[in-house]
């Protein structure tokens, strides 16, 4: 079955669809990846609320990544498109990873500035796809490919943020 325009009914047809489409955020008519990225913040807060230590946070993020491999793979097969633009779980998980390495004072004016910068840098690298992100995006398919290229974009954003932290 090939569905080129997923809708709310498609989301409810299987839990994987709901997850892959970021609980509906991927249905945004414009810039679904940007809308979905915003959900990385509540995921980050949830992970931090569950466990305060970084090793366990990373374990939960790995679990979210693996969930995304399954969900995006399943949704992609149902759509007949390996990496549909509405599948945003990859942005959600990758942005949560970026936030784990962003200055922790998110509730201060300076912290909110870092948060906005983290968001902008992640979206920039996710959209521009510098090497090797574009290579991964074109060669890796299915759920793993959908998820992996965004991890690379997160890596670029983290390196850029750490470089800026060092300069400030």
Backbone torsions as a table, in degrees:
resi	resn	phi	psi	omega
1	UNK	NA	127.9	179.5
2	UNK	-114.3	122.3	177.3
3	UNK	-120.4	113.7	-178.1
4	UNK	-86.5	-24.1	179.2
5	UNK	-122.5	87.7	-179.6
6	UNK	-64.0	150.4	179.4
7	UNK	-134.7	-173.9	-177.8
8	UNK	-59.9	-36.5	178.2
9	UNK	-62.5	-40.9	176.9
10	UNK	-61.2	-42.4	-179.7
11	UNK	-59.1	-40.0	-176.4
12	UNK	-83.5	-7.0	-178.6
13	UNK	-69.1	-26.0	-179.7
14	UNK	-159.0	141.2	179.8
15	UNK	-56.3	-32.8	179.8
16	UNK	-62.7	-36.4	179.4
17	UNK	-65.1	-43.7	-179.8
18	UNK	-61.7	-42.5	179.2
19	UNK	-68.7	-50.6	-177.5
20	UNK	-57.6	-37.3	-179.0
21	UNK	-91.3	21.3	173.4
22	UNK	56.4	43.3	178.3
23	UNK	57.5	31.3	176.6
24	UNK	106.6	-16.8	-178.4
25	UNK	-64.1	-26.3	178.8
26	UNK	-72.7	-7.6	176.6
27	UNK	-87.9	0.9	178.7
28	UNK	-54.2	134.7	-176.6
29	UNK	-67.5	-25.0	178.3
30	UNK	-130.7	139.3	175.4
31	UNK	48.9	55.5	-179.8
32	UNK	-60.7	-31.9	178.0
33	UNK	-64.4	-37.9	178.0
34	UNK	-69.8	-43.4	178.0
35	UNK	-62.0	-45.2	179.7
36	UNK	-63.7	-37.5	179.5
37	UNK	-56.6	-35.1	-179.8
38	UNK	-58.7	-28.6	179.0
39	UNK	-74.0	-8.9	174.1
40	UNK	-63.8	-30.1	179.7
41	UNK	-66.3	-51.2	176.0
42	UNK	-62.2	-34.4	176.4
43	UNK	-63.3	-44.1	177.5
44	UNK	-58.8	-48.1	-179.9
45	UNK	-61.6	-39.0	178.4
46	UNK	-63.3	-45.5	-179.9
47	UNK	-62.3	-44.0	179.8
48	UNK	-65.4	-36.2	178.8
49	UNK	-68.1	-33.6	-179.4
50	UNK	-72.2	-42.3	-178.3
51	UNK	-147.2	130.7	-177.7
52	UNK	-83.5	-14.2	-175.0
53	UNK	-95.8	139.8	-174.3
54	UNK	-57.5	-43.6	-179.8
55	UNK	-58.0	-42.7	178.8
56	UNK	-71.2	-32.7	175.6
57	UNK	-62.6	-42.2	179.6
58	UNK	-66.0	-37.0	176.1
59	UNK	-61.5	-43.3	178.0
60	UNK	-65.5	-36.3	178.3
61	UNK	-68.5	-37.4	174.8
62	UNK	-62.6	-40.8	177.3
63	UNK	-62.3	-40.8	177.6
64	UNK	-65.0	-37.5	176.7
65	UNK	-62.6	-48.6	-179.1
66	UNK	-64.3	-37.3	174.5
67	UNK	-60.1	-40.7	178.8
68	UNK	-66.5	-37.7	177.0
69	UNK	-58.2	-47.2	179.2
70	UNK	-65.4	-51.1	-174.3
71	UNK	-65.2	-45.6	-179.2
72	UNK	-68.3	-35.9	175.9
73	UNK	-63.3	-46.1	-179.4
74	UNK	-66.1	-45.7	-179.9
75	UNK	-65.3	-40.3	178.6
76	UNK	-61.7	-41.6	177.8
77	UNK	-64.9	-39.3	179.5
78	UNK	-66.3	-32.5	-179.5
79	UNK	-85.7	-20.4	-174.4
80	UNK	77.3	17.3	-179.8
81	UNK	-134.2	119.7	-175.0
82	UNK	-60.9	-38.4	-176.4
83	UNK	-136.0	73.3	178.7
84	UNK	-65.1	139.7	-178.4
85	UNK	-59.9	-22.8	179.1
86	UNK	-81.8	-12.2	176.5
87	UNK	-77.8	110.0	-171.8
88	UNK	-118.8	3.9	179.1
89	UNK	-58.9	-31.5	178.5
90	UNK	-63.2	-42.1	176.6
91	UNK	-66.6	-40.0	-178.3
92	UNK	-60.5	-51.5	-177.9
93	UNK	-66.4	-44.0	-178.0
94	UNK	-65.0	-39.7	179.2
95	UNK	-68.9	-35.4	174.7
96	UNK	-60.0	-38.4	176.1
97	UNK	-62.9	-44.6	178.1
98	UNK	-57.9	-42.7	-177.8
99	UNK	-65.0	-27.0	177.8
100	UNK	-65.9	-21.6	-178.3
101	UNK	-113.7	13.1	176.6
102	UNK	-92.0	150.0	177.8
103	UNK	-47.6	134.3	-168.4
104	UNK	-72.9	-14.0	-175.2
105	UNK	-82.5	63.4	-175.1
106	UNK	-71.2	-14.0	-177.0
107	UNK	-100.9	14.9	175.1
108	UNK	-111.8	160.8	177.5
109	UNK	-55.1	-42.3	178.9
110	UNK	-65.0	-37.8	178.8
111	UNK	-64.4	-40.1	178.4
112	UNK	-66.7	-32.6	176.1
113	UNK	-65.5	-43.2	176.6
114	UNK	-63.3	-39.3	179.3
115	UNK	-61.4	-46.5	178.8
116	UNK	-62.7	-40.1	178.7
117	UNK	-65.9	-41.5	177.2
118	UNK	-60.1	-44.8	179.1
119	UNK	-60.5	-49.5	-177.7
120	UNK	-62.8	-43.3	-179.8
121	UNK	-66.4	-42.6	178.8
122	UNK	-61.6	-47.5	-179.9
123	UNK	-62.1	-40.0	179.5
124	UNK	-58.5	-50.6	-178.5
125	UNK	-69.7	-33.0	178.8
126	UNK	-69.1	-36.0	-179.4
127	UNK	-79.8	-46.7	-177.2
128	UNK	-73.3	-30.2	179.5
129	UNK	50.3	62.8	176.0
130	UNK	-66.4	164.4	179.3
131	UNK	-58.9	137.0	3.2
132	UNK	-95.5	12.2	-177.8
133	UNK	-60.7	-46.9	-178.8
134	UNK	-62.1	-38.7	178.3
135	UNK	-61.2	-47.2	178.7
136	UNK	-63.4	-40.1	-178.6
137	UNK	-63.3	-36.9	-178.2
138	UNK	-84.8	-28.8	-174.4
139	UNK	-96.5	-33.9	-177.0
140	UNK	-93.2	128.6	-177.0
141	UNK	-120.0	-177.6	179.9
142	UNK	65.1	-165.3	-175.4
143	UNK	-60.3	-39.5	-179.3
144	UNK	-64.6	-43.5	179.5
145	UNK	-63.0	-40.8	178.1
146	UNK	-58.5	-45.2	-175.2
147	UNK	-77.1	-38.1	-169.3
148	UNK	-68.5	-41.6	-177.4
149	UNK	-63.6	-29.7	177.3
150	UNK	-73.7	-29.7	173.6
151	UNK	-64.1	-37.7	176.8
152	UNK	-65.3	-41.2	177.1
153	UNK	-62.6	-37.9	176.6
154	UNK	-63.3	-40.8	177.9
155	UNK	-59.9	-44.6	177.0
156	UNK	-59.9	-45.6	-179.0
157	UNK	-63.0	-41.2	179.8
158	UNK	-64.1	-45.1	178.9
159	UNK	-61.2	-43.5	179.4
160	UNK	-63.6	-43.1	179.0
161	UNK	-64.4	-42.5	178.9
162	UNK	-65.0	-37.7	176.0
163	UNK	-63.2	-41.9	178.1
164	UNK	-68.0	-38.2	175.6
165	UNK	-59.6	-41.5	-178.9
166	UNK	-64.0	-38.9	-179.7
167	UNK	-71.1	-29.9	-176.1
168	UNK	-84.8	NA	NA
